[in-house]
Each structure stands twice: as structure tokens, then as C-alpha cells.
Amino acid sequence: MEQQLLRIAQEAVANIMKHANASRIGIKLERGPKNLRLRIVDNGRVSRSATCLPRTAATSGLIGMRERAERLGGGLHLASRPGEGTEVEVSVPLP
């Protein structure tokens, strides 16, 4: 689980560096009673790939991030707003 979450965070940061032109990136890992939640936020420009995540598109590692989260029994959620950046949130259940 730790390695998969690390890879998701690495991919998210790589996408931000490559596509978003962000000046800030925040990463937060929280443990709840039943799950772990990883949040990566940036203040960069929003791309089309950040606003939707079609399962058939091979865009910027987003599909791989979702697949990693699903392998852990969790999910990935993206939220973007023009002028405010993007948030990637992964939630996975604890064993």
C-alpha cells in the first residue's frame, strides 16, 4: 500500500510539473479510522485531462494512478477549477 500511494503521489507531482505551470503543490496524507486519504493540490492551470478521466484515454498517467488506487480497493477523485488549480484525492481502505 505504501509503495502504491508513493507512486500515485510521484505521478501526480510529475503531471503538475509537466502540465500545470503551478507555483505551489501541497501533499497531505491522513489516516482515518477505516481508510487512508492522500490529497495532492496545486494552483496551476487546468487542462482538459484534469477535468475528466475517461477510462480509454492514455493521458498523463492519470489512468495509471486510478488503476493503482483501485488495486488497493480504493478510488481516485479529481476536482479542477479554472484559476484555482487541481486536486487529486485518493482514498483507500485500511487492512
N, C-alpha and C positions, 0 to 999 in steps of 0.2 A: 504494500500500500504506500509506504513512504517513497519508494522509488517511482511509482506511477505518478504520485502527486508532484514530486520534484520535476519529473519530465513535463507534466502539464504546465507547471509554472515556468519552466525554461522555454517551452514553446510559446506561451503567451507573451513573455518578455521579448523573445526573438521577433514575434509578429509586430509588437508595438514598436520596437526599434527599426524594423524594416518598413513598416507601412504607415504608422500613425503620426510621426513627427511630434511626439509628445515631449513635454519638458518635465513631466512628473509621472512616476509609476509607483503605485502602492501595492504591497503584498501583505495579506493577513491570513493566518491560519488559526481557526478557532475550533476548540473541542467542545462539543455539546455532550449531553448525557448519552445520546444514541448515534451521533454522527460527527464527522469532521467536515468543516467548511473552509474551502480555500477561495479567497477573493483576490483578484488582480484588477486594479483600476488604473486608468490613465486619463490624461487630459488632452489627448491628441485628436487629430481629425478622424472622423468616422468614415470608414469605407463601406461599400455595399456588402462585402463579405462579413462585416461585423454586425450588420443589421439582420441578416438571415443566414441560416445554416442548412442549406439543402443537403440531404444525405448523399446525393450523387455528385456533388461538386468537390473537386480536389483543391480547395482554396486555403492557402497559407497555414496548413497544419491544423485548422480548426476541426476537421473531421477526425484526425488522429487524437486530438485532445478529448473529443466527445467519446470516441471508442475506448480510450483509457479509462475514463470515468465510468462508462457502462460496464467494463470488465470488473470494476470494483463494486458493482451493484448500485452505483450512483448515477448522477446525471450532471450535465453541463448546461448552464443558462448564460446567454449573452444579452446585455442591455446596452444600447447606444443612443446617444442624443447628440445631434449636431451642436457643436460649440462646447460640449461638456465631456466628450470622450466616451470610452467604452468600459464596461465592467464585465469580467468573466467570473462566474461563480460556479464552483464545483462542490457538490455535497455528496459524501459517501458514508454509508453506514459503518459503524464500528463493529468489529467482530464480537 
